[in-house]
Amino acid sequence: MKIIWYGHACFWVETNGVRLLIDPYPEVDDDRIGEVDYILITHEHTDHYGKVELLSRLRGATVIGPKPVYMMAISDGVTRVREIRDGETIELENGVRVTAIYMEHPSSQYPLGYLIEGDKRLFHTGDTYSTPTLQRLRGKVDVLLVPISGRSTANEREAAQIVEDIRPRIVIPMHYGVYGTGSPDKLREELQKRRIWALVKPLEHYEEFTV
C-alpha cells in the first residue's frame, strides 16, 4: 500500500492497483495528484469536498460519498457518483473493499470514515471526535489516519483515545497545518501516557509512504 499526504485530510492511496483519493480540499495542488480511480469524500464540508468536481472530471474518477455529498456532486454535474451509507461495503476492483462507518462530527449532516481493505487495511476517520463505537475496529486496522487539530474535530488527546480504541500498527496524523494547528509530538506524548506503542508517522506534504 502506497500513501501520499496532500495536506489537511487529503490522501492518495494505492492498494492492489486501485488508486483512491480522499477529501481533496480547495487549495490542494491538483497538478501534483496522479491517476485516480475513485474519490472518497467523508462529508459535505468545503474543506473536504473542495475539488471534487474538477478532479473527477480531469481524472475520470468515480466519486463515493454519503447522501449530502452525492446530492452536491450531482448538482455540480458529476456523472460518475455513488452514494454510500453507514455500514455499507462497496467492492472495488482487485479485491479492494471500502466500508463506511458513521463518525462523531455534529456540524455535518452525515459524516463518515472509510475502512479501505486491500493488501493492507487503512482507516481514514474523516472529521471526528473520540467515540466508543470505534472500539469495534480494534485489531482490524494497520494504518490509521486521524485528526489532531482540535478544530471541530479531535485534538491530540482525543486522537490518542481513538488510537487506544483501535490499536493500529501505524498512525498518520492529519487535519493540521493547512487549517489550524496540531502537534504530532504531543500525540506521541499522549500515547506514551497511555502506554500505547503504535508508530506515529507524520508525513510531509506530497511525501510518499509505503506500508
C-alpha positions as CSV (number, residue, x, y, z in Angstrom):
1,M,0.0,0.0,0.0
2,K,1.3,3.4,-1.0
3,I,0.1,6.6,0.8
4,I,0.7,10.2,-0.1
5,W,-0.5,13.1,2.1
6,Y,-1.5,16.3,0.3
7,G,-2.2,18.2,3.5
8,H,-5.3,18.6,5.7
9,A,-7.3,15.4,5.3
10,C,-6.4,14.7,1.7
11,F,-4.6,11.4,0.9
12,W,-3.9,9.4,-2.2
13,V,-3.9,5.7,-1.5
14,E,-2.9,2.9,-3.9
15,T,-3.6,-0.7,-3.0
16,N,-3.8,-3.8,-5.3
17,G,-3.5,-1.4,-8.2
18,V,-6.6,0.6,-7.2
19,R,-6.0,4.4,-6.7
20,L,-8.1,6.3,-4.3
21,L,-8.1,10.0,-3.4
22,I,-9.7,11.1,-0.2
23,D,-11.1,14.6,0.7
24,P,-9.4,16.9,-1.8
25,Y,-9.6,20.4,-0.1
26,P,-9.9,23.6,-2.2
27,E,-6.3,24.6,-2.1
28,V,-4.7,21.2,-2.8
29,D,-2.3,21.3,-5.7
30,D,-4.2,19.1,-8.2
31,D,-1.3,19.2,-10.7
32,R,0.6,17.0,-8.2
33,I,-2.1,14.4,-7.9
34,G,-1.6,11.5,-10.3
35,E,-4.1,9.0,-11.7
36,V,-7.2,8.4,-9.6
37,D,-9.9,5.7,-10.0
38,Y,-12.1,6.7,-7.0
39,I,-12.6,9.8,-4.9
40,L,-13.9,9.2,-1.4
41,I,-15.5,12.1,0.4
42,T,-16.1,11.8,4.1
43,H,-18.6,14.6,4.4
44,E,-20.0,17.7,2.7
45,H,-17.9,20.4,4.2
46,T,-15.9,22.5,1.7
47,D,-12.5,21.7,3.2
48,H,-13.2,18.0,2.3
49,Y,-15.3,18.3,-0.8
50,G,-13.5,21.3,-2.3
51,K,-12.1,20.0,-5.6
52,V,-14.4,17.0,-6.3
53,E,-16.0,18.4,-9.5
54,L,-12.6,19.4,-11.0
55,L,-10.7,16.2,-10.1
56,S,-13.5,13.8,-11.0
57,R,-13.7,15.4,-14.5
58,L,-9.9,15.6,-15.0
59,R,-9.1,12.1,-13.8
60,G,-12.3,10.3,-14.9
61,A,-12.8,9.1,-11.3
62,T,-15.9,7.8,-9.6
63,V,-17.0,9.8,-6.6
64,I,-18.2,7.9,-3.5
65,G,-19.8,9.7,-0.5
66,P,-22.8,10.0,1.8
67,K,-26.1,11.3,0.6
68,P,-25.3,15.1,1.1
69,V,-22.1,14.6,-1.0
70,Y,-24.0,12.6,-3.6
71,M,-26.5,15.4,-4.0
72,M,-23.8,18.1,-4.2
73,A,-21.9,16.1,-6.8
74,I,-25.0,15.6,-8.9
75,S,-25.8,19.3,-8.6
76,D,-22.2,20.1,-9.7
77,G,-22.6,18.0,-12.9
78,V,-20.5,15.0,-11.7
79,T,-21.8,12.0,-13.7
80,R,-19.8,9.2,-12.0
81,V,-21.0,9.3,-8.4
82,R,-22.2,6.7,-6.0
83,E,-23.9,7.1,-2.6
84,I,-22.6,5.0,0.4
85,R,-24.3,4.6,3.8
86,D,-23.1,3.7,7.3
87,G,-22.2,0.1,7.5
88,E,-22.2,-0.4,3.7
89,T,-19.3,-2.1,1.9
90,I,-18.5,-1.4,-1.7
91,E,-16.4,-3.9,-3.6
92,L,-14.0,-2.2,-6.0
93,E,-11.5,-3.9,-8.3
94,N,-8.8,-6.5,-7.4
95,G,-10.3,-7.4,-4.1
96,V,-10.3,-3.9,-2.7
97,R,-13.2,-3.1,-0.4
98,V,-14.4,0.2,1.1
99,T,-16.6,0.2,4.2
100,A,-18.3,3.3,5.5
101,I,-18.5,4.0,9.3
102,Y,-20.5,6.8,10.9
103,M,-18.4,9.3,12.7
104,E,-18.9,11.9,15.5
105,H,-18.9,15.2,13.7
106,P,-22.0,17.1,14.8
107,S,-21.7,20.0,12.4
108,S,-22.0,17.6,9.4
109,Q,-25.3,16.1,8.1
110,Y,-23.8,12.6,7.6
111,P,-20.1,12.3,8.5
112,L,-18.3,9.0,7.5
113,G,-15.0,7.4,8.0
114,Y,-13.7,4.8,5.5
115,L,-12.1,1.4,6.1
116,I,-10.1,0.6,3.0
117,E,-9.1,-3.1,2.7
118,G,-6.6,-4.2,0.1
119,D,-3.1,-5.5,0.7
120,K,-3.3,-3.6,4.0
121,R,-6.1,-2.2,6.0
122,L,-6.3,1.6,6.3
123,F,-8.9,3.6,8.2
124,H,-9.5,7.3,7.4
125,T,-11.6,8.8,10.2
126,G,-12.7,11.9,8.4
127,D,-13.6,14.6,10.9
128,T,-14.5,13.0,14.3
129,Y,-14.2,13.3,18.0
130,S,-13.5,10.2,20.1
131,T,-16.4,7.9,20.2
132,P,-16.7,4.4,21.8
133,T,-18.1,2.9,18.6
134,L,-14.6,2.9,17.2
135,Q,-13.7,0.1,19.5
136,R,-15.3,-2.3,17.0
137,L,-12.4,-1.6,14.7
138,R,-9.8,-2.9,17.2
139,G,-7.4,-5.3,15.6
140,K,-8.8,-4.5,12.1
141,V,-6.6,-1.6,11.1
142,D,-3.0,-1.5,10.0
143,V,-2.8,2.3,9.3
144,L,-4.9,4.9,11.0
145,L,-5.3,8.4,9.6
146,V,-6.5,10.6,12.5
147,P,-7.1,14.3,13.0
148,I,-5.2,16.2,15.7
149,S,-6.0,19.9,15.2
150,G,-8.9,20.1,17.6
151,R,-10.7,22.4,15.1
152,S,-14.2,20.9,15.0
153,T,-12.6,17.5,15.4
154,A,-10.3,15.5,17.7
155,N,-7.2,17.2,19.3
156,E,-4.1,15.3,20.2
157,R,-5.5,13.9,23.5
158,E,-8.7,12.7,21.8
159,A,-6.8,11.3,18.9
160,A,-4.8,9.3,21.4
161,Q,-8.1,7.8,22.7
162,I,-9.0,6.9,19.2
163,V,-5.7,5.2,18.8
164,E,-6.1,3.3,22.1
165,D,-9.6,2.2,21.0
166,I,-8.5,0.9,17.5
167,R,-4.9,-0.2,18.2
168,P,-3.4,0.2,14.7
169,R,0.2,-0.5,13.9
170,I,0.9,2.9,12.3
171,V,-0.7,6.3,13.0
172,I,-0.5,9.1,10.4
173,P,-1.8,12.4,11.9
174,M,-3.9,14.7,9.7
175,H,-6.2,17.7,9.7
176,Y,-3.5,20.1,10.9
177,G,-1.1,22.5,9.2
178,V,-3.4,23.8,6.4
179,Y,-6.4,24.9,8.6
180,G,-5.4,25.1,12.2
181,T,-2.5,23.7,14.2
182,G,-1.6,20.4,15.8
183,S,1.4,18.6,17.1
184,P,2.4,15.0,16.2
185,D,4.9,15.2,19.1
186,K,2.1,16.0,21.5
187,L,0.2,13.0,20.1
188,R,3.2,10.8,20.9
189,E,3.3,12.2,24.4
190,E,-0.4,11.4,24.9
191,L,0.1,7.8,23.6
192,Q,3.1,7.3,25.9
193,K,1.0,8.4,28.9
194,R,-1.4,5.6,27.9
195,R,1.4,3.1,27.3
196,I,0.2,2.7,23.7
197,W,3.2,1.9,21.4
198,A,1.8,2.5,17.9
199,L,4.2,4.0,15.4
200,V,3.3,7.7,14.8
201,K,4.5,8.6,11.3
202,P,4.0,12.3,10.4
203,L,4.2,12.9,6.7
204,E,5.4,16.0,4.8
205,H,3.1,17.3,2.1
206,Y,3.4,15.2,-1.1
207,E,5.6,12.6,0.7
208,E,5.0,9.0,-0.3
209,F,5.0,6.4,2.4
210,T,4.8,2.6,1.6
211,V,3.5,0.1,4.1
